Amino acid sequence: MTEFKETELDERAIKMAKVLSADAVENAGSGHPGSPVSLAPIAYTLYQHFIKHDPNDPNWEGRDRFILSGGHASLTQYVQLYFSGYGLTLDDLKHFRGGADTRTPGHPEYGLTPGIEMTTGPLGQGFASAIGFAYGERFQRGLLDPETKKEDSPFYHKIWAICGEGDIEEGISGEAAALAANQKLGNLTVIFDANRIQIEGDTNLVLAEDVLKRFQAYGWYTDEFSFIQPDGSYKEDVEGLADVIAKAEAAAPDQPKLIKVHTLIAWPTPGKTNDPSSHGSKLGAEAVAGLKKVLGYDPEESFHVDEEALAHARKVADRGLEAHKAWDEKFDAWRKANPDKAALYDRLKAGELPEGFDKAIDDLEATFEVGKGVATRGASGSVLNAIAAVMPELWGGSADLGGSNKTDLKGAATFAPAECATKQWPVCSEFGRQLHFGVREFTMGCITNGILLGSHTRPFGGTFFMFSDYERSAVRLAALMEIPNLYIWSHDSVAVGEDGPTHQPIEHLASFRAMPQLEVVRPADAFETAEAYRYFFEKKNTLPAAMVLSRQGVPVLAETAEKAKDGVKRGAYVLVDTEGTPDVIIMATGSEVQLAVSAAKTLAGEGVKARVVSVPSLEWFEEQDADYKESVLPAGVKARVSVEAGVAMPWYKYLGSYGKPVSIEQFGLQGSGSQNLIDLGITAEHVVDAAKASIAEVQAA
C-alpha cells in the first residue's frame, strides 16, 4: 500500500459524488441524502486506496469485501461502484429508488447490483454480518491453505465496513463486537461515521456513552479522526484519514478495528449541514442548488459528470486488474502444490456435495430401530455428525445450547484462538469447526449469514424454537437474500414441559411459515429427520430452512422407514392409507404424526377409513405439481383433520369448510410435557373425535 496523496482530480471526484448523491435523491423524491453527501470522501478513500477489488470481476475470489451497514446511505456505495466501473451507469443513478427494474434500490440488495456483498437496511445487521464474513474467510482458509502464513495465502482477504450511530445503538452491534474481539478477527475494519444525527435529532439524547471505550472494553483496536477542525472549520482531510487507517492496519494485525470519524451530515449543503432533516428526506431544490454553487457546479444542471475526474477514479479498475493478476499467480501456484485441496475448492465453489454424502445418511438410517423412542433433536445430531464426516465444509454450533440442541460435532476443535480453551472445551483452533455463540441468537443468525455470503462453506446454528424470536430479523434477511442458512430449532412445543410457558412455542410455526422464502421442516421421527437433511443439502434452490425438532422421544415409525426417502422431499405424503376412497384425511407434522397413526387405527377398528398424511414441510409440498397434490389430498375428500401442537392458522387452507384442527390456541402450561399435551387436547382420542365431527359435518351438508 502506497502513501495516499489527494490530487485535484480526487477532490473533484469527491465533489461529484456529493452532487450525484443529492441529485439522485432529489430526482427520486425521497431517500437519505445527508450521509451519502458527507460520507463521499470516506467511501472514495476506501474504494480507491484500501479495498482490494476488481470491478471487471465483482465476484473475484481474492477480493476484499465491503459492507455498508447503514443501508439507507446506499448512494454512498452506488456512486463508488459507478466511479470504479462495476457496470453501473449514470442512468442507474437516475433510477435510484425506481421500479422493479432498478439496480439502485433504496437499500442495497444482494444479487441485484454488481459489487453489493449483502442486503443491508435493518441497522446493525451489516455490522454483525461483516463479522460473519471474517469468520468465513478464516475457516475457508483453514480448509484450503492452513499451513501458509495468512498474508501469503490466496484465500486471505480483508473485510471493510461503514456503520453509523444507528448501527451502534442497535444491541446486535455489541453482541457481535464481543465475539469479533474474542476471535481476534484482525482482517476486519469498521469505519464509524459519527455525525451525531438521526431522524429524531441529535444523538446526545440517546447515545451518551463513549463508544470507543466500549469497543476497547470488548478488545477492539480503536482510533478516531475528525473532519471538524479545532477552530470549528471543516476539512475533509482524506490523507489524514488514510494515515489513521494505515496505522490501524499496522498496529493491530490480530484485532478488529473501529475507527471513529467525526463528520457533519450533508456538509457543505447550505441550510442542511448538521441538520436532522437531511438524514431521511430529500434536501430540496434550493438546498441542492446551494450545494452545487458551493462545490462549483451549475445549479441548473442535474447529474453532471466531470469526465476527467471520472476517468481518474476509474483507474482503480486498472489497479484491480493488476491485483487480480498477482493473485492468479499465487492461486495457480497453490493449485499446483495442493491438488487435493484444489479439488475440494472446486467442489465447494460449484456447490456440489461430497462423494459419500448419501451413503453417510443411508448407513445411519440402517441403524434406526422401528418402535424405538428417539427425539428428533437427537436424530438431528446423529445426522449432522454422520454427514460432517464427509463434509469438511459443514460447521456450526449453538447459542449456548449445544448439548440441548444436539449441535455438537464429536471430536471437533472449537473455532477460537487457543487461549480461549476451557475445561469443557479444551481444544481450540483458529480453524476449528465447532462454533460457540454464547447467548446471542440474533448474532448467531447474522454471523452465519455472513459466513454463507463470504465463503463457500455451510454453517448451521441452533437454539430453542422459542428463542428463534430473537433471531428472526436475521432469518428474514437470509430468506430475502435466498441464502441456504440452516436453523436447528429444538424444543418445539408445549412438550418442553416444566420450563413453562416462556419456553413453549405456540405461534412460532405459523409465524415462520408466513415468512416468504423460508422453508420450515418439522420431521416426525428419525427417518424423516435424516431425509429432511438429505433434501436440504440436495435441493436446487438456495432458500434457508428451519429444522424444528422435538425435545421428547417419539417412536421411529415403520411407515416412515418405508416411505420417508421418497416422501419427505415432497413436503407431504401418504403415510397410512385405506382401501378405496378414504372417509377422512388426517394431516399431521412432527411429534403429532404418531397420534394421527394411532387415531387412524382406532377409526379403522370402528369401520372408518382414515388416510394419514405426514406433512414435514408445507413449503416443500407447495412446490409439487397439481397432480401430486391431488393424489395426496384429493379434493373429493372433504372430511379432514390437522394435528399440530401449535396454532391452527396455517392449516385452514387445507382443511376446507368442514375440516377440524387439533391445535393449541393459548399459551402453554406448567407441568410435564406429556401432561401438557393431554391437558391441551393433543391426543389420539381428540384426533378421533375431530375426525368423526368432520365426517358428520360433511354428511350433514
Residue, then its C-alpha position, 0 to 999 in steps of 0.5 A: m500500500t502506497e502513501f495516499k496523496e489527494t490530487e485535484l482530480d480526487e477532490r473533484a471526484i469527491k465533489m461529484a459524488k456529493v452532487l450525484s448523491a443529492d441529485a439522485v435523491e432529489n430526482a427520486g423524491s425521497g431517500h437519505p441524502g445527508s450521509p451519502v453527501s458527507l460520507a463521499p470522501i470516506a467511501y472514495t478513500l476506501y474504494q480507491h486506496f484500501i479495498k482490494h477489488d476488481p470491478n471487471d470481476p465483482n465476484w473475484e475470489g481474492r477480493d476484499r469485501f465491503i459492507l455498508s451497514g447503514g443501508h439507507a446511505s446506499l448512494t454512498q456505495y452506488v456512486q463508488l461502484y459507478f466511479s470504479g466501473y462495476g457496470l453501473t451507469l449514470d442512468d442507474l443513478k437516475h433510477f435510484r429508488g425506481g421500479a422493479d427494474t432498478r439496480t439502485p434500490g433504496h437499500p442495497e440488495y444482494g444479487l441485484t447490483p454488481g459489487i453489493e456483498m449483502t442486503t443491508g437496511p435493518l441497522g446493525q445487521g451489516f455490522a454483525s454480518a461483516i463479522g460473519f464474513a471474517y469468520g468465513e474467510r478464516f475457516q475457508r482458509g483453514l480448509l484450503d491453505p492452513e499451513t501458509k502464513k495468512e498474508d501469503s495465502p490466496f484465500y486471505h482477504k480483508i473485510w471493510a465496513i461503514c456503520g453509523e450511530g444507528d448501527i451502534e445503538e442497535g444491541i446486535s452491534g455489541e453482541a457481535a463486537a464481543l465475539a469479533a474481539n474474542q476471535k481476534l478477527g484482525n482482517l476486519t475494519v469498521i469505519f464509524d461515521a459519527n455525525r451525531i444525527q438521526i431522524e429524531g435529532d441529535t444523538n446526545l439524547v440517546l447515545a451518551e456513552d463513549v463508544l470507543k471505550r466500549f469497543q476497547a472494553y470488548g478488545w477492539y483496536t480503536d482510533e478516531f479522526s475528525f473532519i471538524q477542525p479545532d477552530g470549528s472549520y471543516k476539512e475533509d482531510v482524506e490523507g489524514l484519514a488514510d494515515v489513521i487507517a494505515k496505522a490501524e492496519a499496522a498496529a493491530p494485525d490480530q484485532p478488529k478495528l473501529i475507527k471513529v470519524h467525526t463528520l457533519i451530515a450533508w456538509p457543505t449543503p447550505g441550510k442542511t449541514n448538521d441538520p436532522s432533516s437531511h438524514g431521511s428526506k430529500l434536501g430540496a431544490e434550493a438546498v441542492a442548488g446551494l450545494k452545487k454553487v458551493l462545490g462549483y457546479d451549475p445549479e441548473e444542471s442535474f447529474h453532471v459528470d466531470e469526465e476527467a475526474l471520472a476517468h481518474a477514479r476509474k483507474v482503480a479498475d486498472r489497479g484491480l486488474e493488476a491485483h487480480k493478476a498477482w493473485d492468479e499467480k499465487f492461486d495457480a501456484w497453490r493449485k499446483a502444490n495442493p491438488d487435493k485441496a484444489a479439488l475440494y475448492d472446486r467442489l465447494k465453489a460449484g456447490e456440489l456435495p461430497e462423494g459419500f454424502d448419501k451413503a453417510i445418511d443411508d448407513l445411519e438410517a440402517t441403524f434406526e430401530v422401528g418402535k424405538g423412542v428417539a427425539t428428533r433433536g437427537a436424530s438431528g445430531s446423529v445426522l449432522n455428525a454422520i454427514a460432517a464426516v464427509m463434509p469438511e465444509l459443514w460447521g456450526g454450533s449453538a447459542d449456548l445450547g449445544g448439548s440441548n440442541k444436539t449441535d455438537l460435532k464429536g471430536a471437533a476443535t472449537f473455532a477460537p484462538a487457543e487461549c480461549a480453551t476451557k475445561q469443557w472445551p479444551v481444544c481450540s483452533e483458529f480453524g476449528r469447526q465447532l462454533h460457540f455463540g454464547v447467548r446471542e441468537f440474533t448474532m448467531g443468525c447474522i454471523t452465519n449469514g455472513i459466513l454463507l455470503g463470504s465463503h463457500t462453506r455451510p454453517f448451521g446454528g441452533t437454539f430453542f424454537m422459542f428463542s428463534d424470536y430473537e433471531r428472526s430479523a436475521v432469518r428474514l434477511a437470509a430468506l430475502m437474500e435466498i441464502p441456504n442458512l440452516y436453523i436447528w430449532s429444538h424444543d418445539s412445543v408445549a412438550v418442553g414441559e416444566d420450563g413453562p410457558t416462556h419456553q413453549p412455542i405456540e405461534h412460532l410455526a405459523s409465524f415462520r411459515a408466513m415468512p416468504q422464502l423460508e422453508v420450515v421442516r418439522p420431521a416426525d421421527a428419525f427417518e424423516t429427520a435424516e431425509a429432511y437433511r438429505y433434501f436440504f443439502e440436495k435441493k436446487n434452490t438456495l432458500p434457508a430452512a428451519m429444522v424444528l425438532s422435538r425435545q421428547g422421544v417419539p417412536v421411529l415409525a415403520e411407515t416412515a422407514e418405508k416411505a420417508k426417502d421418497g416422501v419427505k422431499r415432497g413436503a407431504y405424503v401418504l403415510v397410512d392409507t385405506e382401501g378405496t376412497p378414504d372417509v377422512i384425511i388426517m394431516a399431521t407434522g412432527s411429534e403429532v404424526q404418531l397420534a394421527v397413526s394411532a387415531a387412524k387405527t382406532l377409526a379403522g377398528e370402528g369401520v372408518k377409513a382414515r388416510v394419514v398424511s405426514v406433512p414435514s414441510l408445507e413449503w416443500f409440498e407447495e412446490q409439487d405439481a397439481d397432480y401430486k397434490e391431488s393424489v395426496l389430498p384429493a379434493g373429493v375428500k372433504a372430511r379432514v383433520s390437522v394435528e399440530a401442537g401449535v396454532a391452527m392458522p396455517w392449516y385452514k387452507y387445507l382443511g376446507s369448510y368442514g375440516k377440524p384442527v387439533s391445535i393449541e390456541q393459548f399459551g402453554l402450561q406448567g407441568s410435564g410435557s406429556q401432561n401438557l399435551i393431554d391437558l391441551g387436547i393433543t391426543a389420539e382420542h381428540v384426533v378421533d373425535a375431530a375426525k368423526a365431527s368432520i365426517a358428520e359435518v360433511q354428511a350433514a351438508 
